[in-house]
Amino acid sequence: MALGLYDAGFATLTALYGPAARGSITGITLFAGFASTVSWPLSAFLNELLGWRETCLVWAGLNLVIGLPLNILLLPAVA
Protein backbone atom coordinates (compact mmCIF):
# COMPACT_ATOMS: atom_id res chain seq x y z
CA MET A 1 0.00 0.00 0.00
CA ALA A 2 2.84 2.42 0.73
CA LEU A 3 4.17 2.12 -2.82
CA GLY A 4 0.75 3.07 -4.13
CA LEU A 5 0.76 6.26 -2.03
CA TYR A 6 -2.37 5.25 -0.14
CA ASP A 7 -1.11 7.04 2.97
CA ALA A 8 -0.65 10.31 1.09
CA GLY A 9 -4.07 10.00 -0.54
CA PHE A 10 -5.80 9.19 2.72
CA ALA A 11 -4.00 12.04 4.52
CA THR A 12 -5.02 14.46 1.76
CA LEU A 13 -8.65 13.40 1.94
CA THR A 14 -8.65 13.66 5.72
CA ALA A 15 -7.08 17.13 5.58
CA LEU A 16 -9.65 18.28 3.04
CA TYR A 17 -12.81 16.66 4.40
CA GLY A 18 -12.08 15.58 7.97
CA PRO A 19 -14.36 12.79 9.25
CA ALA A 20 -16.46 13.04 6.08
CA ALA A 21 -13.55 11.51 4.13
CA ARG A 22 -14.50 7.96 5.16
CA GLY A 23 -16.61 7.31 2.08
CA SER A 24 -13.93 8.63 -0.26
CA ILE A 25 -11.28 6.52 1.43
CA THR A 26 -13.47 3.44 0.99
CA GLY A 27 -14.00 4.33 -2.66
CA ILE A 28 -10.29 4.70 -3.30
CA THR A 29 -9.59 1.37 -1.63
CA LEU A 30 -12.20 -0.41 -3.75
CA PHE A 31 -11.13 1.30 -6.97
CA ALA A 32 -7.48 0.45 -6.34
CA GLY A 33 -8.36 -3.16 -5.64
CA PHE A 34 -10.23 -3.46 -8.92
CA ALA A 35 -7.42 -1.64 -10.75
CA SER A 36 -5.05 -4.40 -9.70
CA THR A 37 -7.11 -6.89 -11.68
CA VAL A 38 -6.14 -4.92 -14.80
CA SER A 39 -2.66 -3.68 -13.93
CA TRP A 40 -1.09 -7.00 -12.90
CA PRO A 41 -1.96 -8.86 -16.12
CA LEU A 42 -1.09 -5.78 -18.18
CA SER A 43 2.28 -5.50 -16.43
CA ALA A 44 2.98 -9.17 -17.09
CA PHE A 45 2.04 -8.75 -20.76
CA LEU A 46 4.18 -5.63 -21.18
CA ASN A 47 7.08 -7.31 -19.39
CA GLU A 48 6.99 -10.21 -21.85
CA LEU A 49 6.58 -7.88 -24.82
CA LEU A 50 8.98 -5.06 -23.92
CA GLY A 51 11.02 -6.05 -20.86
CA TRP A 52 10.90 -4.78 -17.32
CA ARG A 53 12.63 -1.43 -17.93
CA GLU A 54 10.30 -0.42 -20.72
CA THR A 55 7.30 -1.63 -18.71
CA CYS A 56 8.35 0.71 -15.89
CA LEU A 57 8.69 3.53 -18.45
CA VAL A 58 5.19 2.82 -19.78
CA TRP A 59 3.74 3.03 -16.25
CA ALA A 60 5.72 6.20 -15.53
CA GLY A 61 4.46 7.76 -18.75
CA LEU A 62 0.87 6.84 -17.92
CA ASN A 63 1.27 8.42 -14.49
CA LEU A 64 2.53 11.64 -16.07
CA VAL A 65 -0.07 11.75 -18.84
CA ILE A 66 -3.09 10.64 -16.79
CA GLY A 67 -2.27 10.90 -13.08
CA LEU A 68 -0.58 14.29 -12.98
CA PRO A 69 -3.36 16.18 -14.81
CA LEU A 70 -5.99 14.48 -12.65
CA ASN A 71 -4.20 15.57 -9.50
CA ILE A 72 -3.76 19.12 -10.77
CA LEU A 73 -7.35 19.48 -11.96
CA LEU A 74 -9.29 17.60 -9.30
CA LEU A 75 -7.61 18.41 -5.99
CA PRO A 76 -8.87 21.66 -4.48
CA ALA A 77 -6.44 24.16 -3.02
CA VAL A 78 -6.00 23.84 0.72
CA ALA A 79 -6.52 27.14 2.52
PDB file of N, CA, C and O in Angstrom:
ATOM      1  N   MET A   1       0.817  -1.197   0.000  1.00  0.00           N
ATOM      2  CA  MET A   1       0.000   0.000   0.000  1.00  0.00           C
ATOM      3  C   MET A   1       0.855   1.253   0.000  1.00  0.00           C
ATOM      4  O   MET A   1       0.476   2.253  -0.610  1.00  0.00           O
ATOM      5  N   ALA A   2       2.000   1.225   0.669  1.00  0.00           N
ATOM      6  CA  ALA A   2       2.840   2.419   0.730  1.00  0.00           C
ATOM      7  C   ALA A   2       3.370   2.800  -0.641  1.00  0.00           C
ATOM      8  O   ALA A   2       3.497   3.986  -0.945  1.00  0.00           O
ATOM      9  N   LEU A   3       3.682   1.810  -1.478  1.00  0.00           N
ATOM     10  CA  LEU A   3       4.173   2.117  -2.818  1.00  0.00           C
ATOM     11  C   LEU A   3       3.090   2.745  -3.684  1.00  0.00           C
ATOM     12  O   LEU A   3       3.404   3.472  -4.626  1.00  0.00           O
ATOM     13  N   GLY A   4       1.847   2.484  -3.389  1.00  0.00           N
ATOM     14  CA  GLY A   4       0.746   3.072  -4.132  1.00  0.00           C
ATOM     15  C   GLY A   4       0.329   4.436  -3.611  1.00  0.00           C
ATOM     16  O   GLY A   4      -0.631   5.020  -4.113  1.00  0.00           O
ATOM     17  N   LEU A   5       1.025   4.947  -2.627  1.00  0.00           N
ATOM     18  CA  LEU A   5       0.759   6.256  -2.029  1.00  0.00           C
ATOM     19  C   LEU A   5      -0.623   6.356  -1.379  1.00  0.00           C
ATOM     20  O   LEU A   5      -1.233   7.425  -1.353  1.00  0.00           O
ATOM     21  N   TYR A   6      -1.099   5.237  -0.860  1.00  0.00           N
ATOM     22  CA  TYR A   6      -2.365   5.253  -0.136  1.00  0.00           C
ATOM     23  C   TYR A   6      -2.307   6.229   1.040  1.00  0.00           C
ATOM     24  O   TYR A   6      -3.235   7.008   1.257  1.00  0.00           O
ATOM     25  N   ASP A   7      -1.212   6.178   1.790  1.00  0.00           N
ATOM     26  CA  ASP A   7      -1.112   7.041   2.967  1.00  0.00           C
ATOM     27  C   ASP A   7      -1.237   8.507   2.597  1.00  0.00           C
ATOM     28  O   ASP A   7      -1.928   9.264   3.279  1.00  0.00           O
ATOM     29  N   ALA A   8      -0.573   8.914   1.520  1.00  0.00           N
ATOM     30  CA  ALA A   8      -0.654  10.313   1.090  1.00  0.00           C
ATOM     31  C   ALA A   8      -2.069  10.667   0.634  1.00  0.00           C
ATOM     32  O   ALA A   8      -2.575  11.747   0.940  1.00  0.00           O
ATOM     33  N   GLY A   9      -2.697   9.756  -0.094  1.00  0.00           N
ATOM     34  CA  GLY A   9      -4.074  10.000  -0.543  1.00  0.00           C
ATOM     35  C   GLY A   9      -5.046  10.094   0.613  1.00  0.00           C
ATOM     36  O   GLY A   9      -5.903  10.977   0.649  1.00  0.00           O
ATOM     37  N   PHE A  10      -4.909   9.180   1.558  1.00  0.00           N
ATOM     38  CA  PHE A  10      -5.798   9.189   2.717  1.00  0.00           C
ATOM     39  C   PHE A  10      -5.567  10.433   3.570  1.00  0.00           C
ATOM     40  O   PHE A  10      -6.522  11.026   4.072  1.00  0.00           O
ATOM     41  N   ALA A  11      -4.304  10.832   3.738  1.00  0.00           N
ATOM     42  CA  ALA A  11      -3.998  12.037   4.516  1.00  0.00           C
ATOM     43  C   ALA A  11      -4.568  13.280   3.833  1.00  0.00           C
ATOM     44  O   ALA A  11      -5.079  14.181   4.499  1.00  0.00           O
ATOM     45  N   THR A  12      -4.479  13.325   2.502  1.00  0.00           N
ATOM     46  CA  THR A  12      -5.018  14.462   1.759  1.00  0.00           C
ATOM     47  C   THR A  12      -6.537  14.540   1.919  1.00  0.00           C
ATOM     48  O   THR A  12      -7.086  15.612   2.172  1.00  0.00           O
ATOM     49  N   LEU A  13      -7.202  13.411   1.771  1.00  0.00           N
ATOM     50  CA  LEU A  13      -8.653  13.401   1.942  1.00  0.00           C
ATOM     51  C   LEU A  13      -9.062  13.807   3.351  1.00  0.00           C
ATOM     52  O   LEU A  13     -10.027  14.550   3.533  1.00  0.00           O
ATOM     53  N   THR A  14      -8.335  13.324   4.336  1.00  0.00           N
ATOM     54  CA  THR A  14      -8.648  13.662   5.723  1.00  0.00           C
ATOM     55  C   THR A  14      -8.418  15.143   5.979  1.00  0.00           C
ATOM     56  O   THR A  14      -9.198  15.781   6.686  1.00  0.00           O
ATOM     57  N   ALA A  15      -7.341  15.700   5.401  1.00  0.00           N
ATOM     58  CA  ALA A  15      -7.081  17.129   5.576  1.00  0.00           C
ATOM     59  C   ALA A  15      -8.159  17.974   4.909  1.00  0.00           C
ATOM     60  O   ALA A  15      -8.541  19.025   5.422  1.00  0.00           O
ATOM     61  N   LEU A  16      -8.645  17.507   3.764  1.00  0.00           N
ATOM     62  CA  LEU A  16      -9.653  18.280   3.036  1.00  0.00           C
ATOM     63  C   LEU A  16     -11.049  18.145   3.623  1.00  0.00           C
ATOM     64  O   LEU A  16     -11.784  19.129   3.707  1.00  0.00           O
ATOM     65  N   TYR A  17     -11.427  16.923   4.032  1.00  0.00           N
ATOM     66  CA  TYR A  17     -12.810  16.657   4.403  1.00  0.00           C
ATOM     67  C   TYR A  17     -13.025  16.208   5.836  1.00  0.00           C
ATOM     68  O   TYR A  17     -14.167  16.050   6.268  1.00  0.00           O
ATOM     69  N   GLY A  18     -11.951  16.001   6.579  1.00  0.00           N
ATOM     70  CA  GLY A  18     -12.085  15.582   7.972  1.00  0.00           C
ATOM     71  C   GLY A  18     -12.787  14.236   8.082  1.00  0.00           C
ATOM     72  O   GLY A  18     -12.532  13.341   7.276  1.00  0.00           O
ATOM     73  N   PRO A  19     -13.666  14.077   9.064  1.00  0.00           N
ATOM     74  CA  PRO A  19     -14.356  12.793   9.251  1.00  0.00           C
ATOM     75  C   PRO A  19     -15.233  12.392   8.060  1.00  0.00           C
ATOM     76  O   PRO A  19     -15.549  11.213   7.899  1.00  0.00           O
ATOM     77  N   ALA A  20     -15.623  13.342   7.240  1.00  0.00           N
ATOM     78  CA  ALA A  20     -16.459  13.043   6.080  1.00  0.00           C
ATOM     79  C   ALA A  20     -15.678  12.337   4.968  1.00  0.00           C
ATOM     80  O   ALA A  20     -16.259  11.968   3.948  1.00  0.00           O
ATOM     81  N   ALA A  21     -14.387  12.149   5.151  1.00  0.00           N
ATOM     82  CA  ALA A  21     -13.552  11.511   4.129  1.00  0.00           C
ATOM     83  C   ALA A  21     -13.696   9.999   4.112  1.00  0.00           C
ATOM     84  O   ALA A  21     -13.148   9.347   3.224  1.00  0.00           O
ATOM     85  N   ARG A  22     -14.409   9.426   5.058  1.00  0.00           N
ATOM     86  CA  ARG A  22     -14.497   7.962   5.161  1.00  0.00           C
ATOM     87  C   ARG A  22     -15.026   7.318   3.884  1.00  0.00           C
ATOM     88  O   ARG A  22     -14.488   6.305   3.439  1.00  0.00           O
ATOM     89  N   GLY A  23     -16.046   7.874   3.302  1.00  0.00           N
ATOM     90  CA  GLY A  23     -16.613   7.313   2.076  1.00  0.00           C
ATOM     91  C   GLY A  23     -15.633   7.374   0.917  1.00  0.00           C
ATOM     92  O   GLY A  23     -15.520   6.426   0.139  1.00  0.00           O
ATOM     93  N   SER A  24     -14.925   8.490   0.804  1.00  0.00           N
ATOM     94  CA  SER A  24     -13.930   8.634  -0.260  1.00  0.00           C
ATOM     95  C   SER A  24     -12.776   7.656  -0.074  1.00  0.00           C
ATOM     96  O   SER A  24     -12.274   7.089  -1.044  1.00  0.00           O
ATOM     97  N   ILE A  25     -12.365   7.464   1.151  1.00  0.00           N
ATOM     98  CA  ILE A  25     -11.279   6.518   1.432  1.00  0.00           C
ATOM     99  C   ILE A  25     -11.718   5.106   1.057  1.00  0.00           C
ATOM    100  O   ILE A  25     -10.939   4.345   0.483  1.00  0.00           O
ATOM    101  N   THR A  26     -12.942   4.758   1.375  1.00  0.00           N
ATOM    102  CA  THR A  26     -13.467   3.445   0.993  1.00  0.00           C
ATOM    103  C   THR A  26     -13.515   3.309  -0.525  1.00  0.00           C
ATOM    104  O   THR A  26     -13.166   2.261  -1.069  1.00  0.00           O
ATOM    105  N   GLY A  27     -13.942   4.356  -1.201  1.00  0.00           N
ATOM    106  CA  GLY A  27     -14.002   4.334  -2.660  1.00  0.00           C
ATOM    107  C   GLY A  27     -12.636   4.153  -3.298  1.00  0.00           C
ATOM    108  O   GLY A  27     -12.488   3.389  -4.252  1.00  0.00           O
ATOM    109  N   ILE A  28     -11.643   4.849  -2.777  1.00  0.00           N
ATOM    110  CA  ILE A  28     -10.286   4.703  -3.300  1.00  0.00           C
ATOM    111  C   ILE A  28      -9.787   3.281  -3.094  1.00  0.00           C
ATOM    112  O   ILE A  28      -9.181   2.696  -3.991  1.00  0.00           O
ATOM    113  N   THR A  29     -10.036   2.730  -1.927  1.00  0.00           N
ATOM    114  CA  THR A  29      -9.587   1.374  -1.629  1.00  0.00           C
ATOM    115  C   THR A  29     -10.227   0.366  -2.589  1.00  0.00           C
ATOM    116  O   THR A  29      -9.541  -0.517  -3.105  1.00  0.00           O
ATOM    117  N   LEU A  30     -11.520   0.493  -2.826  1.00  0.00           N
ATOM    118  CA  LEU A  30     -12.204  -0.408  -3.752  1.00  0.00           C
ATOM    119  C   LEU A  30     -11.722  -0.224  -5.185  1.00  0.00           C
ATOM    120  O   LEU A  30     -11.475  -1.202  -5.891  1.00  0.00           O
ATOM    121  N   PHE A  31     -11.589   1.010  -5.610  1.00  0.00           N
ATOM    122  CA  PHE A  31     -11.131   1.299  -6.968  1.00  0.00           C
ATOM    123  C   PHE A  31      -9.728   0.749  -7.188  1.00  0.00           C
ATOM    124  O   PHE A  31      -9.450   0.149  -8.227  1.00  0.00           O
ATOM    125  N   ALA A  32      -8.850   0.949  -6.220  1.00  0.00           N
ATOM    126  CA  ALA A  32      -7.482   0.449  -6.344  1.00  0.00           C
ATOM    127  C   ALA A  32      -7.445  -1.072  -6.373  1.00  0.00           C
ATOM    128  O   ALA A  32      -6.635  -1.659  -7.091  1.00  0.00           O
ATOM    129  N   GLY A  33      -8.300  -1.705  -5.612  1.00  0.00           N
ATOM    130  CA  GLY A  33      -8.364  -3.161  -5.640  1.00  0.00           C
ATOM    131  C   GLY A  33      -8.791  -3.685  -6.997  1.00  0.00           C
ATOM    132  O   GLY A  33      -8.219  -4.651  -7.502  1.00  0.00           O
ATOM    133  N   PHE A  34      -9.792  -3.053  -7.588  1.00  0.00           N
ATOM    134  CA  PHE A  34     -10.228  -3.465  -8.917  1.00  0.00           C
ATOM    135  C   PHE A  34      -9.188  -3.111  -9.977  1.00  0.00           C
ATOM    136  O   PHE A  34      -9.051  -3.831 -10.966  1.00  0.00           O
ATOM    137  N   ALA A  35      -8.457  -2.020  -9.788  1.00  0.00           N
ATOM    138  CA  ALA A  35      -7.419  -1.641 -10.746  1.00  0.00           C
ATOM    139  C   ALA A  35      -6.316  -2.686 -10.811  1.00  0.00           C
ATOM    140  O   ALA A  35      -5.699  -2.875 -11.859  1.00  0.00           O
ATOM    141  N   SER A  36      -6.069  -3.359  -9.709  1.00  0.00           N
ATOM    142  CA  SER A  36      -5.050  -4.404  -9.704  1.00  0.00           C
ATOM    143  C   SER A  36      -5.423  -5.564 -10.615  1.00  0.00           C
ATOM    144  O   SER A  36      -4.542  -6.237 -11.149  1.00  0.00           O
ATOM    145  N   THR A  37      -6.704  -5.802 -10.797  1.00  0.00           N
ATOM    146  CA  THR A  37      -7.109  -6.893 -11.677  1.00  0.00           C
ATOM    147  C   THR A  37      -6.767  -6.590 -13.135  1.00  0.00           C
ATOM    148  O   THR A  37      -6.692  -7.502 -13.959  1.00  0.00           O
ATOM    149  N   VAL A  38      -6.560  -5.316 -13.451  1.00  0.00           N
ATOM    150  CA  VAL A  38      -6.143  -4.924 -14.796  1.00  0.00           C
ATOM    151  C   VAL A  38      -4.630  -4.725 -14.858  1.00  0.00           C
ATOM    152  O   VAL A  38      -3.984  -5.174 -15.804  1.00  0.00           O
ATOM    153  N   SER A  39      -4.067  -4.058 -13.858  1.00  0.00           N
ATOM    154  CA  SER A  39      -2.657  -3.677 -13.931  1.00  0.00           C
ATOM    155  C   SER A  39      -1.689  -4.852 -13.824  1.00  0.00           C
ATOM    156  O   SER A  39      -0.650  -4.846 -14.485  1.00  0.00           O
ATOM    157  N   TRP A  40      -1.999  -5.851 -13.015  1.00  0.00           N
ATOM    158  CA  TRP A  40      -1.086  -6.996 -12.899  1.00  0.00           C
ATOM    159  C   TRP A  40      -0.983  -7.762 -14.206  1.00  0.00           C
ATOM    160  O   TRP A  40       0.133  -7.992 -14.673  1.00  0.00           O
ATOM    161  N   PRO A  41      -2.087  -8.170 -14.820  1.00  0.00           N
ATOM    162  CA  PRO A  41      -1.957  -8.858 -16.115  1.00  0.00           C
ATOM    163  C   PRO A  41      -1.337  -7.973 -17.199  1.00  0.00           C
ATOM    164  O   PRO A  41      -0.565  -8.455 -18.028  1.00  0.00           O
ATOM    165  N   LEU A  42      -1.670  -6.689 -17.194  1.00  0.00           N
ATOM    166  CA  LEU A  42      -1.086  -5.778 -18.177  1.00  0.00           C
ATOM    167  C   LEU A  42       0.418  -5.647 -17.965  1.00  0.00           C
ATOM    168  O   LEU A  42       1.181  -5.620 -18.931  1.00  0.00           O
ATOM    169  N   SER A  43       0.844  -5.566 -16.722  1.00  0.00           N
ATOM    170  CA  SER A  43       2.280  -5.497 -16.429  1.00  0.00           C
ATOM    171  C   SER A  43       2.993  -6.762 -16.891  1.00  0.00           C
ATOM    172  O   SER A  43       4.084  -6.689 -17.457  1.00  0.00           O
ATOM    173  N   ALA A  44       2.390  -7.906 -16.655  1.00  0.00           N
ATOM    174  CA  ALA A  44       2.985  -9.170 -17.094  1.00  0.00           C
ATOM    175  C   ALA A  44       3.085  -9.216 -18.620  1.00  0.00           C
ATOM    176  O   ALA A  44       4.102  -9.642 -19.167  1.00  0.00           O
ATOM    177  N   PHE A  45       2.026  -8.775 -19.301  1.00  0.00           N
ATOM    178  CA  PHE A  45       2.038  -8.749 -20.764  1.00  0.00           C
ATOM    179  C   PHE A  45       3.116  -7.808 -21.287  1.00  0.00           C
ATOM    180  O   PHE A  45       3.882  -8.172 -22.180  1.00  0.00           O
ATOM    181  N   LEU A  46       3.177  -6.598 -20.732  1.00  0.00           N
ATOM    182  CA  LEU A  46       4.184  -5.631 -21.175  1.00  0.00           C
ATOM    183  C   LEU A  46       5.593  -6.115 -20.875  1.00  0.00           C
ATOM    184  O   LEU A  46       6.513  -5.887 -21.660  1.00  0.00           O
ATOM    185  N   ASN A  47       5.762  -6.780 -19.741  1.00  0.00           N
ATOM    186  CA  ASN A  47       7.076  -7.309 -19.386  1.00  0.00           C
ATOM    187  C   ASN A  47       7.541  -8.337 -20.414  1.00  0.00           C
ATOM    188  O   ASN A  47       8.704  -8.333 -20.821  1.00  0.00           O
ATOM    189  N   GLU A  48       6.640  -9.210 -20.830  1.00  0.00           N
ATOM    190  CA  GLU A  48       6.995 -10.206 -21.847  1.00  0.00           C
ATOM    191  C   GLU A  48       7.251  -9.551 -23.204  1.00  0.00           C
ATOM    192  O   GLU A  48       8.137  -9.973 -23.948  1.00  0.00           O
ATOM    193  N   LEU A  49       6.476  -8.526 -23.517  1.00  0.00           N
ATOM    194  CA  LEU A  49       6.579  -7.878 -24.819  1.00  0.00           C
ATOM    195  C   LEU A  49       7.774  -6.938 -24.909  1.00  0.00           C
ATOM    196  O   LEU A  49       8.495  -6.937 -25.907  1.00  0.00           O
ATOM    197  N   LEU A  50       7.984  -6.132 -23.860  1.00  0.00           N
ATOM    198  CA  LEU A  50       8.979  -5.060 -23.915  1.00  0.00           C
ATOM    199  C   LEU A  50      10.184  -5.254 -22.998  1.00  0.00           C
ATOM    200  O   LEU A  50      11.277  -4.772 -23.293  1.00  0.00           O
ATOM    201  N   GLY A  51       9.982  -5.958 -21.891  1.00  0.00           N
ATOM    202  CA  GLY A  51      11.023  -6.054 -20.859  1.00  0.00           C
ATOM    203  C   GLY A  51      10.642  -5.202 -19.663  1.00  0.00           C
ATOM    204  O   GLY A  51       9.757  -4.351 -19.749  1.00  0.00           O
ATOM    205  N   TRP A  52      11.318  -5.438 -18.546  1.00  0.00           N
ATOM    206  CA  TRP A  52      10.904  -4.777 -17.319  1.00  0.00           C
ATOM    207  C   TRP A  52      11.198  -3.285 -17.311  1.00  0.00           C
ATOM    208  O   TRP A  52      10.421  -2.511 -16.752  1.00  0.00           O
ATOM    209  N   ARG A  53      12.305  -2.863 -17.921  1.00  0.00           N
ATOM    210  CA  ARG A  53      12.631  -1.430 -17.926  1.00  0.00           C
ATOM    211  C   ARG A  53      11.600  -0.630 -18.718  1.00  0.00           C
ATOM    212  O   ARG A  53      11.122   0.410 -18.264  1.00  0.00           O
ATOM    213  N   GLU A  54      11.271  -1.119 -19.883  1.00  0.00           N
ATOM    214  CA  GLU A  54      10.299  -0.424 -20.717  1.00  0.00           C
ATOM    215  C   GLU A  54       8.902  -0.457 -20.100  1.00  0.00           C
ATOM    216  O   GLU A  54       8.131   0.492 -20.243  1.00  0.00           O
ATOM    217  N   THR A  55       8.580  -1.560 -19.409  1.00  0.00           N
ATOM    218  CA  THR A  55       7.303  -1.631 -18.710  1.00  0.00           C
ATOM    219  C   THR A  55       7.224  -0.544 -17.639  1.00  0.00           C
ATOM    220  O   THR A  55       6.194   0.114 -17.490  1.00  0.00           O
ATOM    221  N   CYS A  56       8.316  -0.359 -16.895  1.00  0.00           N
ATOM    222  CA  CYS A  56       8.353   0.715 -15.894  1.00  0.00           C
ATOM    223  C   CYS A  56       8.205   2.079 -16.561  1.00  0.00           C
ATOM    224  O   CYS A  56       7.537   2.961 -16.020  1.00  0.00           O
ATOM    225  N   LEU A  57       8.822   2.262 -17.734  1.00  0.00           N
ATOM    226  CA  LEU A  57       8.690   3.534 -18.449  1.00  0.00           C
ATOM    227  C   LEU A  57       7.257   3.760 -18.933  1.00  0.00           C
ATOM    228  O   LEU A  57       6.766   4.889 -18.916  1.00  0.00           O
ATOM    229  N   VAL A  58       6.594   2.697 -19.361  1.00  0.00           N
ATOM    230  CA  VAL A  58       5.189   2.819 -19.777  1.00  0.00           C
ATOM    231  C   VAL A  58       4.337   3.279 -18.600  1.00  0.00           C
ATOM    232  O   VAL A  58       3.524   4.192 -18.743  1.00  0.00           O
ATOM    233  N   TRP A  59       4.518   2.648 -17.426  1.00  0.00           N
ATOM    234  CA  TRP A  59       3.735   3.034 -16.251  1.00  0.00           C
ATOM    235  C   TRP A  59       4.070   4.459 -15.810  1.00  0.00           C
ATOM    236  O   TRP A  59       3.180   5.210 -15.409  1.00  0.00           O
ATOM    237  N   ALA A  60       5.338   4.830 -15.882  1.00  0.00           N
ATOM    238  CA  ALA A  60       5.721   6.204 -15.526  1.00  0.00           C
ATOM    239  C   ALA A  60       5.072   7.204 -16.481  1.00  0.00           C
ATOM    240  O   ALA A  60       4.569   8.244 -16.058  1.00  0.00           O
ATOM    241  N   GLY A  61       5.089   6.877 -17.772  1.00  0.00           N
ATOM    242  CA  GLY A  61       4.461   7.758 -18.750  1.00  0.00           C
ATOM    243  C   GLY A  61       2.967   7.894 -18.519  1.00  0.00           C
ATOM    244  O   GLY A  61       2.417   8.991 -18.617  1.00  0.00           O
ATOM    245  N   LEU A  62       2.304   6.780 -18.212  1.00  0.00           N
ATOM    246  CA  LEU A  62       0.872   6.843 -17.920  1.00  0.00           C
ATOM    247  C   LEU A  62       0.581   7.691 -16.686  1.00  0.00           C
ATOM    248  O   LEU A  62      -0.407   8.424 -16.645  1.00  0.00           O
ATOM    249  N   ASN A  63       1.447   7.586 -15.685  1.00  0.00           N
ATOM    250  CA  ASN A  63       1.269   8.424 -14.493  1.00  0.00           C
ATOM    251  C   ASN A  63       1.412   9.899 -14.829  1.00  0.00           C
ATOM    252  O   ASN A  63       0.666  10.728 -14.306  1.00  0.00           O
ATOM    253  N   LEU A  64       2.361  10.239 -15.696  1.00  0.00           N
ATOM    254  CA  LEU A  64       2.535  11.640 -16.074  1.00  0.00           C
ATOM    255  C   LEU A  64       1.390  12.149 -16.947  1.00  0.00           C
ATOM    256  O   LEU A  64       0.919  13.273 -16.775  1.00  0.00           O
ATOM    257  N   VAL A  65       0.951  11.315 -17.882  1.00  0.00           N
ATOM    258  CA  VAL A  65      -0.073  11.751 -18.838  1.00  0.00           C
ATOM    259  C   VAL A  65      -1.472  11.739 -18.229  1.00  0.00           C
ATOM    260  O   VAL A  65      -2.297  12.596 -18.547  1.00  0.00           O
ATOM    261  N   ILE A  66      -1.740  10.772 -17.358  1.00  0.00           N
ATOM    262  CA  ILE A  66      -3.086  10.641 -16.789  1.00  0.00           C
ATOM    263  C   ILE A  66      -3.134  11.115 -15.335  1.00  0.00           C
ATOM    264  O   ILE A  66      -3.992  11.919 -14.968  1.00  0.00           O
ATOM    265  N   GLY A  67      -2.219  10.620 -14.517  1.00  0.00           N
ATOM    266  CA  GLY A  67      -2.272  10.901 -13.080  1.00  0.00           C
ATOM    267  C   GLY A  67      -1.977  12.343 -12.718  1.00  0.00           C
ATOM    268  O   GLY A  67      -2.680  12.936 -11.900  1.00  0.00           O
ATOM    269  N   LEU A  68      -0.942  12.913 -13.322  1.00  0.00           N
ATOM    270  CA  LEU A  68      -0.575  14.291 -12.984  1.00  0.00           C
ATOM    271  C   LEU A  68      -1.692  15.288 -13.317  1.00  0.00           C
ATOM    272  O   LEU A  68      -2.051  16.099 -12.463  1.00  0.00           O
ATOM    273  N   PRO A  69      -2.254  15.252 -14.538  1.00  0.00           N
ATOM    274  CA  PRO A  69      -3.362  16.185 -14.812  1.00  0.00           C
ATOM    275  C   PRO A  69      -4.574  15.979 -13.891  1.00  0.00           C
ATOM    276  O   PRO A  69      -5.225  16.944 -13.490  1.00  0.00           O
ATOM    277  N   LEU A  70      -4.869  14.719 -13.560  1.00  0.00           N
ATOM    278  CA  LEU A  70      -5.994  14.481 -12.649  1.00  0.00           C
ATOM    279  C   LEU A  70      -5.738  15.107 -11.285  1.00  0.00           C
ATOM    280  O   LEU A  70      -6.637  15.706 -10.696  1.00  0.00           O
ATOM    281  N   ASN A  71      -4.524  14.971 -10.786  1.00  0.00           N
ATOM    282  CA  ASN A  71      -4.196  15.573  -9.498  1.00  0.00           C
ATOM    283  C   ASN A  71      -4.244  17.089  -9.564  1.00  0.00           C
ATOM    284  O   ASN A  71      -4.718  17.737  -8.630  1.00  0.00           O
ATOM    285  N   ILE A  72      -3.768  17.649 -10.637  1.00  0.00           N
ATOM    286  CA  ILE A  72      -3.763  19.118 -10.769  1.00  0.00           C
ATOM    287  C   ILE A  72      -5.187  19.654 -10.908  1.00  0.00           C
ATOM    288  O   ILE A  72      -5.525  20.675 -10.310  1.00  0.00           O
ATOM    289  N   LEU A  73      -6.012  18.979 -11.685  1.00  0.00           N
ATOM    290  CA  LEU A  73      -7.352  19.478 -11.958  1.00  0.00           C
ATOM    291  C   LEU A  73      -8.381  19.169 -10.886  1.00  0.00           C
ATOM    292  O   LEU A  73      -9.308  19.953 -10.681  1.00  0.00           O
ATOM    293  N   LEU A  74      -8.238  18.042 -10.198  1.00  0.00           N
ATOM    294  CA  LEU A  74      -9.295  17.598  -9.298  1.00  0.00           C
ATOM    295  C   LEU A  74      -9.087  17.942  -7.825  1.00  0.00           C
ATOM    296  O   LEU A  74     -10.059  18.060  -7.079  1.00  0.00           O
ATOM    297  N   LEU A  75      -7.849  18.103  -7.402  1.00  0.00           N
ATOM    298  CA  LEU A  75      -7.613  18.413  -5.987  1.00  0.00           C
ATOM    299  C   LEU A  75      -7.811  19.899  -5.723  1.00  0.00           C
ATOM    300  O   LEU A  75      -7.169  20.728  -6.368  1.00  0.00           O
ATOM    301  N   PRO A  76      -8.673  20.246  -4.803  1.00  0.00           N
ATOM    302  CA  PRO A  76      -8.872  21.659  -4.482  1.00  0.00           C
ATOM    303  C   PRO A  76      -7.682  22.211  -3.705  1.00  0.00           C
ATOM    304  O   PRO A  76      -6.952  21.467  -3.050  1.00  0.00           O
ATOM    305  N   ALA A  77      -7.500  23.510  -3.785  1.00  0.00           N
ATOM    306  CA  ALA A  77      -6.436  24.163  -3.023  1.00  0.00           C
ATOM    307  C   ALA A  77      -6.786  24.139  -1.547  1.00  0.00           C
ATOM    308  O   ALA A  77      -7.935  24.360  -1.164  1.00  0.00           O
ATOM    309  N   VAL A  78      -5.799  23.873  -0.737  1.00  0.00           N
ATOM    310  CA  VAL A  78      -6.001  23.844   0.717  1.00  0.00           C
ATOM    311  C   VAL A  78      -5.724  25.249   1.255  1.00  0.00           C
ATOM    312  O   VAL A  78      -4.668  25.829   1.001  1.00  0.00           O
ATOM    313  N   ALA A  79      -6.669  25.771   1.986  1.00  0.00           N
ATOM    314  CA  ALA A  79      -6.524  27.135   2.525  1.00  0.00           C
ATOM    315  C   ALA A  79      -5.759  27.127   3.820  1.00  0.00           C
ATOM    316  O   ALA A  79      -5.541  28.183   4.415  1.00  0.00           O
TER     317      ALA A  79
END
